[in-house]
Amino acid sequence: MINAFEMPEFKFDSEKLKQTYLNNKNDWAQYGEGEKTSLHTQYVSNENETILKHISQLKNYNQLIENVKFFKTLKNGKVSPHTDKRKVAINIPVIISKTDKVIFFEGMKYKEATIQIINTIKSTTAKSYINPKLIETFVSNKVFCLNTNTIHGVINESNTDRIILSISFKEKYDNYNLIKDMYYNGQLI
């Protein structure tokens, strides 16, 4: 696996995270076109007690973390192949099923992705890929680090929305290989 790795010692409480998700009142944003093929995102405060308990497992988390969001893939939906604006993420399961898949692709042909917040559509540096070739599938019910600079998507074949808490990193730490090295060298957790 070259585009993701599990972090089994990162502890999480999916029930508390679910309650935080259900009580979060921030607006949802939608990346992509079409309700069932889009990624839905919602900021959550780093200062929320449950969120803070989770992110503080990262050494020097205040220096590392840019933001924290809930990501939702609708039931029986998918997130189309794309690359993010960010280059790395740590994803924490909140509501997932055993059949959820993160899939990785190769491809060259893309179009600029947009983000919709309420009724406003904005440009973003994220890209949406057209007819890429599947190269790898990743399935996990643990916390995992994801190379978001690689073309990837999600398939949710369950009858419930897939919810994860996703951590983004600041400037120089927004680097998959750096976060991976820090993790394996005991400098991250």
Contacts in CASP RR format, 6 or more apart in sequence:
PFRMAT RR
TARGET T0000
AUTHOR 0000-0000-0000
METHOD contacts of the structure
MODEL  1
MINAFEMPEFKFDSEKLKQTYLNNKNDWAQYGEGEKTSLHTQYVSNENET
ILKHISQLKNYNQLIENVKFFKTLKNGKVSPHTDKRKVAINIPVIISKTD
KVIFFEGMKYKEATIQIINTIKSTTAKSYINPKLIETFVSNKVFCLNTNT
IHGVINESNTDRIILSISFKEKYDNYNLIKDMYYNGQLI
1 136 0 8 1.000
1 138 0 8 1.000
2 136 0 8 1.000
2 147 0 8 1.000
3 104 0 8 1.000
3 136 0 8 1.000
3 138 0 8 1.000
3 146 0 8 1.000
3 147 0 8 1.000
3 150 0 8 1.000
3 152 0 8 1.000
4 102 0 8 1.000
4 138 0 8 1.000
4 140 0 8 1.000
4 144 0 8 1.000
4 145 0 8 1.000
4 146 0 8 1.000
4 147 0 8 1.000
5 144 0 8 1.000
5 145 0 8 1.000
5 180 0 8 1.000
5 183 0 8 1.000
6 140 0 8 1.000
6 142 0 8 1.000
6 143 0 8 1.000
6 144 0 8 1.000
7 90 0 8 1.000
7 142 0 8 1.000
7 143 0 8 1.000
7 144 0 8 1.000
7 145 0 8 1.000
7 183 0 8 1.000
7 189 0 8 1.000
8 142 0 8 1.000
8 143 0 8 1.000
9 189 0 8 1.000
10 57 0 8 1.000
10 90 0 8 1.000
10 92 0 8 1.000
10 142 0 8 1.000
10 143 0 8 1.000
10 189 0 8 1.000
11 57 0 8 1.000
12 54 0 8 1.000
12 92 0 8 1.000
12 93 0 8 1.000
12 143 0 8 1.000
13 50 0 8 1.000
13 53 0 8 1.000
13 54 0 8 1.000
14 93 0 8 1.000
14 94 0 8 1.000
14 95 0 8 1.000
16 50 0 8 1.000
16 53 0 8 1.000
17 50 0 8 1.000
17 54 0 8 1.000
17 92 0 8 1.000
17 94 0 8 1.000
17 165 0 8 1.000
18 94 0 8 1.000
18 95 0 8 1.000
18 163 0 8 1.000
19 50 0 8 1.000
20 44 0 8 1.000
20 48 0 8 1.000
20 50 0 8 1.000
20 51 0 8 1.000
21 44 0 8 1.000
21 70 0 8 1.000
21 94 0 8 1.000
21 95 0 8 1.000
21 163 0 8 1.000
21 165 0 8 1.000
24 42 0 8 1.000
24 44 0 8 1.000
24 70 0 8 1.000
26 42 0 8 1.000
26 43 0 8 1.000
26 44 0 8 1.000
27 42 0 8 1.000
27 117 0 8 1.000
27 118 0 8 1.000
28 40 0 8 1.000
28 41 0 8 1.000
28 42 0 8 1.000
28 72 0 8 1.000
28 117 0 8 1.000
29 40 0 8 1.000
29 41 0 8 1.000
29 42 0 8 1.000
29 115 0 8 1.000
29 116 0 8 1.000
29 117 0 8 1.000
30 38 0 8 1.000
30 39 0 8 1.000
30 40 0 8 1.000
30 41 0 8 1.000
30 115 0 8 1.000
30 116 0 8 1.000
30 117 0 8 1.000
31 38 0 8 1.000
31 39 0 8 1.000
31 40 0 8 1.000
31 41 0 8 1.000
31 79 0 8 1.000
31 82 0 8 1.000
31 113 0 8 1.000
31 114 0 8 1.000
31 115 0 8 1.000
31 124 0 8 1.000
31 126 0 8 1.000
32 38 0 8 1.000
32 39 0 8 1.000
32 80 0 8 1.000
32 82 0 8 1.000
32 113 0 8 1.000
32 114 0 8 1.000
32 115 0 8 1.000
32 116 0 8 1.000
32 128 0 8 1.000
33 114 0 8 1.000
33 128 0 8 1.000
35 74 0 8 1.000
36 74 0 8 1.000
36 76 0 8 1.000
36 77 0 8 1.000
36 78 0 8 1.000
37 77 0 8 1.000
37 78 0 8 1.000
37 79 0 8 1.000
37 80 0 8 1.000
38 74 0 8 1.000
38 79 0 8 1.000
38 80 0 8 1.000
39 71 0 8 1.000
39 72 0 8 1.000
39 73 0 8 1.000
39 79 0 8 1.000
39 82 0 8 1.000
39 154 0 8 1.000
40 71 0 8 1.000
40 72 0 8 1.000
40 73 0 8 1.000
40 74 0 8 1.000
41 69 0 8 1.000
41 70 0 8 1.000
41 71 0 8 1.000
41 72 0 8 1.000
41 166 0 8 1.000
42 69 0 8 1.000
42 70 0 8 1.000
42 72 0 8 1.000
43 67 0 8 1.000
43 68 0 8 1.000
43 69 0 8 1.000
44 51 0 8 1.000
44 68 0 8 1.000
44 69 0 8 1.000
44 70 0 8 1.000
44 165 0 8 1.000
45 51 0 8 1.000
45 68 0 8 1.000
46 52 0 8 1.000
46 55 0 8 1.000
46 65 0 8 1.000
46 67 0 8 1.000
46 68 0 8 1.000
51 68 0 8 1.000
51 165 0 8 1.000
54 92 0 8 1.000
54 165 0 8 1.000
55 61 0 8 1.000
55 65 0 8 1.000
55 68 0 8 1.000
55 167 0 8 1.000
57 189 0 8 1.000
58 64 0 8 1.000
58 65 0 8 1.000
58 90 0 8 1.000
58 167 0 8 1.000
58 188 0 8 1.000
58 189 0 8 1.000
59 187 0 8 1.000
59 188 0 8 1.000
59 189 0 8 1.000
63 170 0 8 1.000
63 173 0 8 1.000
64 169 0 8 1.000
64 170 0 8 1.000
64 173 0 8 1.000
65 167 0 8 1.000
65 168 0 8 1.000
65 169 0 8 1.000
65 170 0 8 1.000
66 86 0 8 1.000
66 168 0 8 1.000
66 169 0 8 1.000
66 170 0 8 1.000
66 174 0 8 1.000
67 168 0 8 1.000
68 165 0 8 1.000
68 166 0 8 1.000
68 167 0 8 1.000
68 168 0 8 1.000
69 165 0 8 1.000
69 166 0 8 1.000
69 168 0 8 1.000
70 94 0 8 1.000
70 163 0 8 1.000
70 164 0 8 1.000
70 165 0 8 1.000
70 166 0 8 1.000
71 91 0 8 1.000
71 163 0 8 1.000
71 164 0 8 1.000
71 165 0 8 1.000
71 166 0 8 1.000
72 161 0 8 1.000
72 162 0 8 1.000
72 163 0 8 1.000
73 79 0 8 1.000
73 100 0 8 1.000
73 154 0 8 1.000
73 156 0 8 1.000
73 161 0 8 1.000
73 162 0 8 1.000
74 156 0 8 1.000
74 161 0 8 1.000
75 156 0 8 1.000
75 158 0 8 1.000
75 159 0 8 1.000
75 160 0 8 1.000
75 161 0 8 1.000
75 162 0 8 1.000
76 156 0 8 1.000
76 157 0 8 1.000
76 158 0 8 1.000
76 159 0 8 1.000
77 155 0 8 1.000
77 156 0 8 1.000
77 157 0 8 1.000
78 153 0 8 1.000
78 154 0 8 1.000
78 155 0 8 1.000
78 156 0 8 1.000
79 153 0 8 1.000
79 154 0 8 1.000
80 128 0 8 1.000
80 129 0 8 1.000
80 153 0 8 1.000
81 103 0 8 1.000
81 105 0 8 1.000
81 128 0 8 1.000
81 129 0 8 1.000
81 132 0 8 1.000
81 151 0 8 1.000
81 152 0 8 1.000
81 153 0 8 1.000
82 113 0 8 1.000
82 126 0 8 1.000
82 127 0 8 1.000
82 128 0 8 1.000
82 129 0 8 1.000
82 151 0 8 1.000
82 152 0 8 1.000
82 153 0 8 1.000
83 110 0 8 1.000
83 126 0 8 1.000
83 127 0 8 1.000
83 129 0 8 1.000
83 148 0 8 1.000
83 149 0 8 1.000
83 150 0 8 1.000
83 151 0 8 1.000
83 152 0 8 1.000
84 126 0 8 1.000
84 148 0 8 1.000
84 149 0 8 1.000
85 124 0 8 1.000
85 125 0 8 1.000
85 126 0 8 1.000
86 148 0 8 1.000
86 168 0 8 1.000
86 169 0 8 1.000
86 174 0 8 1.000
87 147 0 8 1.000
87 148 0 8 1.000
87 149 0 8 1.000
87 174 0 8 1.000
87 175 0 8 1.000
87 176 0 8 1.000
88 145 0 8 1.000
88 146 0 8 1.000
88 147 0 8 1.000
88 148 0 8 1.000
88 149 0 8 1.000
88 168 0 8 1.000
88 169 0 8 1.000
88 173 0 8 1.000
88 174 0 8 1.000
88 175 0 8 1.000
88 176 0 8 1.000
88 178 0 8 1.000
88 179 0 8 1.000
89 145 0 8 1.000
89 146 0 8 1.000
89 148 0 8 1.000
89 166 0 8 1.000
89 167 0 8 1.000
89 168 0 8 1.000
90 143 0 8 1.000
90 144 0 8 1.000
90 145 0 8 1.000
90 146 0 8 1.000
90 166 0 8 1.000
90 167 0 8 1.000
90 179 0 8 1.000
91 143 0 8 1.000
91 144 0 8 1.000
91 145 0 8 1.000
91 146 0 8 1.000
91 164 0 8 1.000
91 165 0 8 1.000
91 166 0 8 1.000
91 167 0 8 1.000
92 143 0 8 1.000
92 164 0 8 1.000
92 165 0 8 1.000
92 166 0 8 1.000
92 167 0 8 1.000
93 140 0 8 1.000
93 141 0 8 1.000
93 142 0 8 1.000
93 143 0 8 1.000
93 164 0 8 1.000
94 163 0 8 1.000
94 164 0 8 1.000
94 165 0 8 1.000
95 160 0 8 1.000
95 161 0 8 1.000
95 162 0 8 1.000
95 163 0 8 1.000
96 141 0 8 1.000
96 162 0 8 1.000
96 163 0 8 1.000
96 164 0 8 1.000
97 156 0 8 1.000
97 157 0 8 1.000
97 158 0 8 1.000
97 160 0 8 1.000
97 162 0 8 1.000
98 139 0 8 1.000
98 141 0 8 1.000
99 139 0 8 1.000
99 156 0 8 1.000
99 157 0 8 1.000
99 158 0 8 1.000
100 139 0 8 1.000
100 154 0 8 1.000
100 155 0 8 1.000
100 156 0 8 1.000
100 157 0 8 1.000
100 158 0 8 1.000
100 162 0 8 1.000
101 137 0 8 1.000
101 138 0 8 1.000
101 139 0 8 1.000
101 154 0 8 1.000
101 155 0 8 1.000
102 137 0 8 1.000
102 138 0 8 1.000
102 139 0 8 1.000
102 140 0 8 1.000
102 146 0 8 1.000
102 152 0 8 1.000
102 153 0 8 1.000
102 154 0 8 1.000
103 134 0 8 1.000
103 136 0 8 1.000
103 137 0 8 1.000
103 138 0 8 1.000
103 152 0 8 1.000
103 153 0 8 1.000
103 154 0 8 1.000
103 155 0 8 1.000
104 134 0 8 1.000
104 135 0 8 1.000
104 136 0 8 1.000
104 137 0 8 1.000
104 138 0 8 1.000
104 150 0 8 1.000
104 151 0 8 1.000
104 152 0 8 1.000
104 153 0 8 1.000
105 129 0 8 1.000
105 132 0 8 1.000
105 133 0 8 1.000
105 134 0 8 1.000
105 135 0 8 1.000
105 151 0 8 1.000
105 152 0 8 1.000
105 153 0 8 1.000
106 132 0 8 1.000
106 133 0 8 1.000
106 135 0 8 1.000
106 151 0 8 1.000
107 129 0 8 1.000
107 131 0 8 1.000
107 132 0 8 1.000
107 133 0 8 1.000
107 151 0 8 1.000
109 129 0 8 1.000
109 130 0 8 1.000
109 131 0 8 1.000
109 132 0 8 1.000
110 127 0 8 1.000
110 128 0 8 1.000
110 129 0 8 1.000
110 130 0 8 1.000
111 127 0 8 1.000
111 128 0 8 1.000
111 130 0 8 1.000
112 123 0 8 1.000
112 124 0 8 1.000
112 126 0 8 1.000
112 127 0 8 1.000
112 128 0 8 1.000
113 124 0 8 1.000
113 126 0 8 1.000
113 127 0 8 1.000
113 128 0 8 1.000
114 121 0 8 1.000
114 122 0 8 1.000
114 123 0 8 1.000
114 124 0 8 1.000
115 121 0 8 1.000
115 122 0 8 1.000
115 124 0 8 1.000
115 126 0 8 1.000
116 122 0 8 1.000
129 151 0 8 1.000
132 151 0 8 1.000
138 144 0 8 1.000
145 176 0 8 1.000
145 179 0 8 1.000
145 180 0 8 1.000
145 183 0 8 1.000
146 152 0 8 1.000
146 176 0 8 1.000
147 176 0 8 1.000
148 176 0 8 1.000
149 176 0 8 1.000
154 162 0 8 1.000
156 162 0 8 1.000
168 174 0 8 1.000
169 175 0 8 1.000
169 179 0 8 1.000
172 178 0 8 1.000
173 179 0 8 1.000
179 188 0 8 1.000
181 187 0 8 1.000
182 188 0 8 1.000
183 189 0 8 1.000
END
